[in-house]
Amino acid sequence: MTAGADGPQRTDARGARRSASASAVLRAVLDDGPIARSTVARRTGLSAAAVTGHTAELMQRGLLRELSEAEPRRSVGRPHVPVDLDTGRHVAGALHLAVHHATVALLDVRGNVLVQHEEPHDGLAAEDLLARAAEILDDLLLGHAPDREPLGLGVATGGWVDRASGTVVDHPLLGWRDVPVRDLLAASTGLTVAVDGHARSLVHAEQLFGHPRARDSVVQLFTGNVVDAAFATGGAVHHGPRSAAGAVAHLPVDDSTEACRCGRTGCLEATVSEATLARKAAESGLIARPDFPELLALATRGDSAAVRMFHDRARLIGQAAALLLDVLNPAVLVVVDRSIAGVPGCLPAIRDEVRARSRGLDTAETVVGTSFPGTELATAGGAVLLDLLYDDPLGPLLTELSHTSLIGTA
């Protein structure tokens, strides 16, 4: 190999090492900040000079800030001035596309949801829904973060999402096929846009801001109107070809005769989806019409029949959780379901079913609810973008920031 050919490869390798080191510094501050540079060096194994250099770069990019000296020094030498995340400089836009509503939100770089807005969208075409979401995002930026720089917009949804192209390949419940979400939103907002499946994005959120064991290995089981999953080992989320991994909608459920859109009966999504439970509640006369939020509110107030329906459903969810645990053996399995936070006994019912099907498992330690109850949809959208930031804080995300308002609002 010639020296000329070898040069760019060495440059690329140096750039990759530099990005990885900066990422390690930023993640150390995320975990333990405020933190002294010397402590960052010990935690990351980087030299003091490298940590100082990366800290300066990250401060210049508005990701870190210095705090006042933590305590008076009793010896000579440079004071240990701690650094922390600068949560007031940037903001991440977030969009989650559910079957009946869109959630638009703003997050800071620590993953905190600053504001979120839920917008019903039944009957809207894909292009109209995305245009409406862009308008809401602009309103949120102007109303709640006028002095912050937007990092971009993260978009999460169910179904088959190709992260590389930013395309929703297939979302049957929305009726979307090959919708270029990234391109459409980038054109209407002028922002950097990243798109991924919501289960995968919530894995990233757990690894960054949530359950500490998720960094080892994690399975995320999302049960709403869409039912899907994602898993990660060694810190890396598995995507598969065209990001098609995590399709669990058609896993078989014992003793279920629920008809599925695939033509079979007994599939997981058809059996445990929010729409199915609401329909059954309406058919039994428990509620006047199929309305999942109404049924959930009824169960949260302690109505015994509604609670029983959720407990029965939780045991079915436990079947899928047990199968995923047996196949993937993660350190933790996170169930994202609205009933867990509001209906007592749902998470224990899931754990009981897992325990019955996966012998010897400590389900209290292994099967948990989401770290983001009430903000999981907003967090899913934001985590798509924030994962890119923490993976490469010296990369193009910050250098390509758009300082213009959204198109059409000038």
Residue pairs with C-beta under 8 A, 6 or more apart in sequence:
18 394
19 392
19 393
19 394
19 395
21 44
21 46
21 50
21 54
22 54
22 57
22 58
22 392
22 393
22 394
23 390
23 391
23 392
23 393
24 44
24 46
25 40
25 44
25 46
25 51
25 54
25 55
25 58
26 58
26 63
26 64
26 390
26 393
27 208
27 390
28 35
28 40
28 43
28 44
29 35
29 40
29 64
29 83
29 84
29 85
30 85
30 110
30 208
30 209
30 390
32 39
32 43
33 82
33 83
33 84
33 85
34 67
34 70
34 82
34 83
34 84
35 43
35 82
35 83
35 84
36 70
36 80
36 81
36 82
36 83
37 48
37 51
37 52
37 55
37 80
37 81
37 83
38 48
38 51
38 80
40 46
40 51
40 55
40 83
41 47
41 48
41 50
41 51
44 51
46 54
55 64
55 83
57 394
58 64
58 393
59 65
59 66
59 83
59 86
61 393
61 394
61 398
62 86
62 89
62 90
62 149
62 398
63 85
63 86
63 89
63 90
63 109
63 389
63 393
63 398
64 83
64 84
64 85
64 86
65 83
65 84
65 85
65 86
66 81
66 82
66 83
67 81
67 82
67 83
67 84
68 81
69 79
69 80
69 81
69 82
70 80
70 81
70 82
73 79
73 80
85 109
85 110
86 109
87 108
87 109
87 110
87 112
88 108
88 148
89 148
89 149
90 108
90 109
90 148
90 149
90 150
90 151
91 106
91 107
91 108
91 114
91 141
91 145
91 148
91 149
91 150
91 151
92 106
92 107
92 108
92 109
92 150
92 151
92 152
92 153
92 154
92 382
92 385
92 386
92 389
93 104
93 105
93 106
93 137
93 140
93 141
93 150
93 151
93 152
93 153
93 154
93 189
93 191
93 381
93 382
93 385
94 103
94 104
94 105
94 106
94 107
94 113
94 116
94 153
94 154
94 155
94 156
94 378
94 379
94 380
94 381
94 382
94 384
94 385
95 102
95 103
95 104
95 105
95 133
95 137
95 153
95 154
95 155
95 156
95 185
95 381
96 102
96 103
96 105
96 155
96 156
96 157
96 198
96 377
96 378
96 380
96 381
97 129
97 133
97 155
97 156
97 157
97 158
97 168
97 171
97 174
98 157
98 158
98 224
98 225
98 226
98 377
99 158
99 173
99 174
99 224
99 225
99 226
99 275
100 120
100 121
100 122
100 225
101 118
101 119
101 120
101 121
102 118
102 119
102 121
102 129
102 132
102 133
102 136
103 116
103 117
103 118
103 119
103 377
103 378
103 381
104 116
104 117
104 119
104 133
104 136
104 137
104 140
105 113
105 114
105 115
105 116
105 117
105 140
105 375
105 378
105 381
105 382
106 113
106 114
106 115
106 116
106 140
106 141
106 144
106 145
107 113
107 114
107 378
107 379
107 382
107 386
108 114
109 151
109 386
109 389
110 209
111 205
111 208
111 209
111 379
111 382
111 383
111 386
113 375
113 378
113 379
113 382
114 144
114 145
115 140
115 144
116 375
116 377
116 378
117 136
117 140
119 132
119 133
119 136
121 129
121 132
124 132
126 168
126 174
126 176
126 179
126 181
126 184
127 184
130 181
130 184
130 185
130 188
131 188
133 185
134 185
134 188
134 189
134 406
135 406
137 153
137 189
137 406
138 189
138 405
138 406
138 409
141 148
141 150
141 406
142 409
149 401
149 403
150 191
150 401
150 402
151 192
151 385
151 386
151 389
151 397
151 398
151 401
152 191
152 192
152 193
152 194
152 385
152 397
152 401
153 185
153 189
153 191
153 192
153 193
153 194
153 381
153 385
154 193
154 194
154 195
154 196
154 201
154 381
154 382
154 383
154 384
154 385
154 386
155 166
155 181
155 182
155 185
155 193
155 194
155 195
155 196
155 381
155 384
156 195
156 196
156 197
156 198
156 201
156 202
156 377
156 380
156 381
156 383
156 384
157 168
157 171
157 174
157 181
157 195
157 197
157 198
158 171
158 173
158 197
158 198
158 199
158 222
158 224
158 225
158 226
158 228
159 168
159 169
159 170
159 171
159 172
159 173
159 174
159 176
159 197
159 226
159 228
160 168
160 169
160 170
160 171
160 197
160 242
160 243
160 244
160 247
161 167
161 168
161 169
161 195
161 196
161 197
161 243
162 168
162 169
162 242
162 243
163 194
163 195
163 196
163 197
163 200
163 239
163 243
164 242
164 243
165 180
165 182
166 180
166 181
166 182
166 183
166 193
166 194
166 195
167 178
167 179
167 180
167 181
167 182
167 195
168 174
168 176
168 177
168 178
168 179
168 181
168 195
169 177
169 178
169 242
169 244
170 176
170 177
170 178
171 177
171 179
171 226
172 261
173 225
173 226
181 193
181 195
182 193
182 194
182 195
185 191
185 193
186 192
186 193
187 407
188 406
188 407
188 408
189 406
189 407
190 402
190 404
190 405
190 406
190 407
191 402
191 406
192 385
192 397
192 400
192 401
192 402
194 384
194 385
194 388
195 384
196 243
196 384
197 228
197 230
197 243
197 246
198 222
198 226
198 228
198 377
198 380
199 220
199 221
199 222
199 228
199 229
199 230
199 246
199 336
200 220
200 230
200 237
200 239
200 243
200 246
201 380
201 381
201 383
201 384
201 387
202 220
202 222
202 230
202 334
202 336
202 370
202 372
202 376
202 379
202 380
202 383
203 214
203 218
203 220
203 230
203 231
203 232
203 237
204 237
204 383
204 384
204 386
204 387
205 371
205 372
205 379
205 380
205 382
205 383
205 386
206 214
206 218
206 220
206 334
206 370
206 371
207 214
207 215
207 218
207 232
207 235
208 383
208 386
208 387
208 390
209 371
209 372
209 379
209 383
210 334
210 370
210 371
210 372
211 218
211 332
211 334
211 368
211 371
213 331
213 332
214 232
214 331
214 332
214 334
215 235
216 233
216 234
216 330
216 331
216 332
217 231
217 232
217 233
217 234
217 328
217 329
217 330
217 331
217 332
218 231
218 232
218 330
218 331
218 332
218 333
218 334
219 229
219 230
219 231
219 324
219 325
219 328
219 330
219 332
219 333
219 334
220 229
220 230
220 231
220 333
220 334
220 336
221 227
221 229
221 248
221 317
221 320
221 321
221 324
221 333
221 334
221 335
221 336
222 228
222 229
222 230
222 336
222 337
223 272
223 273
223 317
223 335
223 336
223 337
224 273
224 274
224 336
224 337
224 338
225 273
225 274
225 275
226 249
226 269
226 273
227 248
227 249
227 268
227 269
227 272
227 273
227 320
228 246
228 247
228 248
228 249
229 246
229 248
229 320
229 324
230 237
230 238
230 245
230 246
231 237
231 238
231 245
231 246
231 324
231 328
231 330
232 238
233 330
238 245
238 246
239 245
240 246
248 268
248 269
248 320
248 324
249 267
249 268
249 269
249 270
250 260
250 262
250 264
250 267
250 268
250 269
251 267
251 268
251 320
251 323
252 266
252 267
252 268
253 266
253 267
253 268
253 271
253 272
253 316
253 319
253 320
254 319
255 266
256 265
256 266
256 267
256 270
256 271
256 316
257 265
257 266
258 265
258 266
258 267
258 270
258 271
258 276
259 265
259 270
260 266
260 267
260 269
260 270
261 270
268 316
268 320
270 276
271 316
272 313
272 316
272 317
272 320
274 292
274 338
275 290
275 292
277 292
277 295
277 309
277 310
277 313
278 287
278 290
278 291
278 292
278 294
278 295
279 290
280 309
281 287
281 290
281 295
281 306
281 309
282 288
282 289
282 290
282 291
284 305
286 295
286 298
286 303
286 305
286 306
286 309
287 294
287 295
287 298
295 306
295 309
296 310
296 338
296 339
296 342
296 343
298 306
299 306
299 307
299 309
299 310
299 339
299 342
299 343
300 342
300 343
307 343
307 344
307 345
310 339
310 343
310 345
310 346
311 343
311 345
311 346
311 349
313 339
314 339
314 345
314 346
314 347
314 349
314 350
314 353
315 349
315 350
315 352
315 353
316 353
317 335
317 337
317 350
317 353
318 349
318 350
318 351
318 352
318 353
318 354
318 357
319 353
319 357
321 333
321 335
321 350
321 353
321 354
321 367
322 353
322 354
322 356
322 357
322 358
323 357
324 333
325 333
325 354
325 358
325 361
325 366
325 367
326 357
326 358
330 366
331 366
332 365
332 366
332 367
332 368
333 366
333 367
333 368
334 368
334 369
334 370
334 371
335 347
335 350
335 367
335 368
335 369
335 370
336 369
336 370
336 376
337 346
337 369
339 346
340 346
340 347
340 369
340 370
340 373
341 369
341 373
341 374
347 367
347 368
347 369
350 367
351 363
351 364
351 367
352 363
354 361
354 363
354 366
354 367
355 361
355 363
370 376
372 379
385 397
388 395
388 397
389 397
389 398
